[in-house]
Amino acid sequence: MEQNADNLKEVGFTNEDLVHKKFLNLRYEGTDTSIMIDHMVAGQGKTLEQCYEEAFHIAHQLEFGFNFDKRPILIDNIRVRSIGSKTTIHPV
């Protein structure tokens, strides 16, 4: 995240202008296709791992029409998308 922030600051953004979004690319062991799952927050009596697992099962079912209930879920990679947004107002 720091490298993303530094790159955006070089073109004029400040820390207040930045939003960082985190994603996990998950897949079932023995498969080739990963699904990008947006950052989860643990809550409602569930652990963070349970939240990601549930979101992955839902996304996989929607994408492929089935799930592998007994296969482990692997993390292929973690991604961070940084967005700089700034509103400039010019006086009239």
Rosetta constraint file for C-alpha pairs under 8 A:
AtomPair CA 1 CA 5 HARMONIC 6.14 0.50
AtomPair CA 1 CA 20 HARMONIC 7.19 0.50
AtomPair CA 1 CA 80 HARMONIC 6.53 0.50
AtomPair CA 1 CA 82 HARMONIC 7.37 0.50
AtomPair CA 2 CA 6 HARMONIC 6.04 0.50
AtomPair CA 3 CA 7 HARMONIC 6.19 0.50
AtomPair CA 4 CA 8 HARMONIC 6.30 0.50
AtomPair CA 4 CA 82 HARMONIC 6.19 0.50
AtomPair CA 5 CA 9 HARMONIC 6.05 0.50
AtomPair CA 5 CA 15 HARMONIC 7.34 0.50
AtomPair CA 5 CA 18 HARMONIC 7.35 0.50
AtomPair CA 5 CA 82 HARMONIC 7.16 0.50
AtomPair CA 6 CA 10 HARMONIC 6.31 0.50
AtomPair CA 7 CA 11 HARMONIC 7.10 0.50
AtomPair CA 8 CA 12 HARMONIC 6.76 0.50
AtomPair CA 8 CA 13 HARMONIC 5.67 0.50
AtomPair CA 8 CA 14 HARMONIC 7.87 0.50
AtomPair CA 8 CA 84 HARMONIC 6.71 0.50
AtomPair CA 9 CA 13 HARMONIC 4.58 0.50
AtomPair CA 9 CA 14 HARMONIC 5.73 0.50
AtomPair CA 9 CA 15 HARMONIC 7.71 0.50
AtomPair CA 13 CA 17 HARMONIC 5.84 0.50
AtomPair CA 13 CA 18 HARMONIC 7.27 0.50
AtomPair CA 13 CA 84 HARMONIC 6.35 0.50
AtomPair CA 13 CA 85 HARMONIC 7.66 0.50
AtomPair CA 13 CA 86 HARMONIC 7.31 0.50
AtomPair CA 14 CA 18 HARMONIC 6.86 0.50
AtomPair CA 17 CA 84 HARMONIC 5.43 0.50
AtomPair CA 17 CA 85 HARMONIC 5.32 0.50
AtomPair CA 17 CA 86 HARMONIC 5.91 0.50
AtomPair CA 18 CA 82 HARMONIC 6.75 0.50
AtomPair CA 18 CA 83 HARMONIC 5.59 0.50
AtomPair CA 18 CA 84 HARMONIC 4.60 0.50
AtomPair CA 18 CA 85 HARMONIC 6.50 0.50
AtomPair CA 19 CA 82 HARMONIC 5.74 0.50
AtomPair CA 19 CA 83 HARMONIC 5.22 0.50
AtomPair CA 19 CA 84 HARMONIC 6.58 0.50
AtomPair CA 20 CA 80 HARMONIC 6.52 0.50
AtomPair CA 20 CA 81 HARMONIC 5.71 0.50
AtomPair CA 20 CA 82 HARMONIC 4.39 0.50
AtomPair CA 20 CA 83 HARMONIC 6.33 0.50
AtomPair CA 21 CA 38 HARMONIC 7.68 0.50
AtomPair CA 21 CA 39 HARMONIC 7.04 0.50
AtomPair CA 21 CA 80 HARMONIC 5.58 0.50
AtomPair CA 21 CA 81 HARMONIC 5.08 0.50
AtomPair CA 21 CA 82 HARMONIC 6.27 0.50
AtomPair CA 22 CA 38 HARMONIC 6.33 0.50
AtomPair CA 22 CA 39 HARMONIC 5.09 0.50
AtomPair CA 22 CA 78 HARMONIC 7.31 0.50
AtomPair CA 22 CA 79 HARMONIC 5.79 0.50
AtomPair CA 22 CA 80 HARMONIC 4.58 0.50
AtomPair CA 22 CA 81 HARMONIC 6.43 0.50
AtomPair CA 23 CA 36 HARMONIC 6.26 0.50
AtomPair CA 23 CA 37 HARMONIC 5.47 0.50
AtomPair CA 23 CA 38 HARMONIC 4.61 0.50
AtomPair CA 23 CA 39 HARMONIC 5.17 0.50
AtomPair CA 23 CA 78 HARMONIC 5.80 0.50
AtomPair CA 23 CA 79 HARMONIC 5.09 0.50
AtomPair CA 23 CA 80 HARMONIC 6.30 0.50
AtomPair CA 24 CA 36 HARMONIC 5.67 0.50
AtomPair CA 24 CA 37 HARMONIC 5.30 0.50
AtomPair CA 24 CA 38 HARMONIC 6.71 0.50
AtomPair CA 24 CA 39 HARMONIC 7.15 0.50
AtomPair CA 24 CA 75 HARMONIC 6.65 0.50
AtomPair CA 24 CA 76 HARMONIC 7.54 0.50
AtomPair CA 24 CA 77 HARMONIC 6.06 0.50
AtomPair CA 24 CA 78 HARMONIC 4.67 0.50
AtomPair CA 24 CA 79 HARMONIC 6.32 0.50
AtomPair CA 25 CA 34 HARMONIC 5.58 0.50
AtomPair CA 25 CA 35 HARMONIC 5.29 0.50
AtomPair CA 25 CA 36 HARMONIC 4.33 0.50
AtomPair CA 25 CA 37 HARMONIC 6.18 0.50
AtomPair CA 25 CA 75 HARMONIC 5.88 0.50
AtomPair CA 25 CA 76 HARMONIC 5.38 0.50
AtomPair CA 25 CA 77 HARMONIC 5.41 0.50
AtomPair CA 25 CA 78 HARMONIC 6.32 0.50
AtomPair CA 25 CA 79 HARMONIC 7.76 0.50
AtomPair CA 26 CA 34 HARMONIC 5.01 0.50
AtomPair CA 26 CA 35 HARMONIC 5.33 0.50
AtomPair CA 26 CA 36 HARMONIC 6.41 0.50
AtomPair CA 26 CA 37 HARMONIC 7.19 0.50
AtomPair CA 26 CA 56 HARMONIC 7.13 0.50
AtomPair CA 26 CA 73 HARMONIC 6.54 0.50
AtomPair CA 26 CA 74 HARMONIC 5.58 0.50
AtomPair CA 26 CA 75 HARMONIC 4.70 0.50
AtomPair CA 26 CA 76 HARMONIC 5.79 0.50
AtomPair CA 26 CA 77 HARMONIC 7.64 0.50
AtomPair CA 27 CA 31 HARMONIC 6.71 0.50
AtomPair CA 27 CA 32 HARMONIC 7.35 0.50
AtomPair CA 27 CA 33 HARMONIC 6.19 0.50
AtomPair CA 27 CA 34 HARMONIC 4.39 0.50
AtomPair CA 27 CA 35 HARMONIC 6.31 0.50
AtomPair CA 27 CA 73 HARMONIC 5.58 0.50
AtomPair CA 27 CA 74 HARMONIC 5.38 0.50
AtomPair CA 27 CA 75 HARMONIC 6.69 0.50
AtomPair CA 27 CA 76 HARMONIC 7.11 0.50
AtomPair CA 28 CA 34 HARMONIC 7.78 0.50
AtomPair CA 28 CA 68 HARMONIC 7.38 0.50
AtomPair CA 28 CA 71 HARMONIC 6.17 0.50
AtomPair CA 28 CA 72 HARMONIC 5.94 0.50
AtomPair CA 28 CA 73 HARMONIC 4.55 0.50
AtomPair CA 28 CA 74 HARMONIC 5.96 0.50
AtomPair CA 29 CA 71 HARMONIC 6.17 0.50
AtomPair CA 29 CA 72 HARMONIC 5.65 0.50
AtomPair CA 29 CA 73 HARMONIC 5.91 0.50
AtomPair CA 29 CA 74 HARMONIC 6.05 0.50
AtomPair CA 34 CA 76 HARMONIC 7.16 0.50
AtomPair CA 35 CA 56 HARMONIC 7.33 0.50
AtomPair CA 35 CA 59 HARMONIC 7.47 0.50
AtomPair CA 35 CA 60 HARMONIC 7.40 0.50
AtomPair CA 37 CA 52 HARMONIC 7.39 0.50
AtomPair CA 37 CA 55 HARMONIC 7.10 0.50
AtomPair CA 37 CA 56 HARMONIC 6.73 0.50
AtomPair CA 40 CA 48 HARMONIC 6.77 0.50
AtomPair CA 40 CA 51 HARMONIC 6.50 0.50
AtomPair CA 40 CA 52 HARMONIC 6.42 0.50
AtomPair CA 41 CA 48 HARMONIC 6.23 0.50
AtomPair CA 41 CA 51 HARMONIC 7.41 0.50
AtomPair CA 42 CA 46 HARMONIC 5.87 0.50
AtomPair CA 42 CA 47 HARMONIC 5.21 0.50
AtomPair CA 42 CA 48 HARMONIC 4.47 0.50
AtomPair CA 42 CA 51 HARMONIC 6.41 0.50
AtomPair CA 43 CA 47 HARMONIC 6.90 0.50
AtomPair CA 43 CA 48 HARMONIC 7.77 0.50
AtomPair CA 46 CA 50 HARMONIC 5.91 0.50
AtomPair CA 46 CA 51 HARMONIC 6.48 0.50
AtomPair CA 47 CA 51 HARMONIC 6.35 0.50
AtomPair CA 48 CA 52 HARMONIC 6.34 0.50
AtomPair CA 49 CA 53 HARMONIC 6.11 0.50
AtomPair CA 50 CA 54 HARMONIC 6.06 0.50
AtomPair CA 51 CA 55 HARMONIC 6.19 0.50
AtomPair CA 52 CA 56 HARMONIC 6.01 0.50
AtomPair CA 53 CA 57 HARMONIC 6.19 0.50
AtomPair CA 53 CA 73 HARMONIC 7.60 0.50
AtomPair CA 54 CA 58 HARMONIC 6.28 0.50
AtomPair CA 55 CA 59 HARMONIC 6.16 0.50
AtomPair CA 56 CA 60 HARMONIC 5.94 0.50
AtomPair CA 57 CA 61 HARMONIC 6.04 0.50
AtomPair CA 57 CA 67 HARMONIC 6.51 0.50
AtomPair CA 58 CA 62 HARMONIC 6.25 0.50
AtomPair CA 59 CA 63 HARMONIC 6.08 0.50
AtomPair CA 60 CA 64 HARMONIC 5.75 0.50
AtomPair CA 60 CA 65 HARMONIC 7.14 0.50
AtomPair CA 60 CA 66 HARMONIC 6.91 0.50
AtomPair CA 60 CA 67 HARMONIC 6.47 0.50
AtomPair CA 61 CA 65 HARMONIC 4.55 0.50
AtomPair CA 61 CA 66 HARMONIC 4.83 0.50
AtomPair CA 61 CA 67 HARMONIC 5.88 0.50
AtomPair CA 62 CA 66 HARMONIC 7.94 0.50
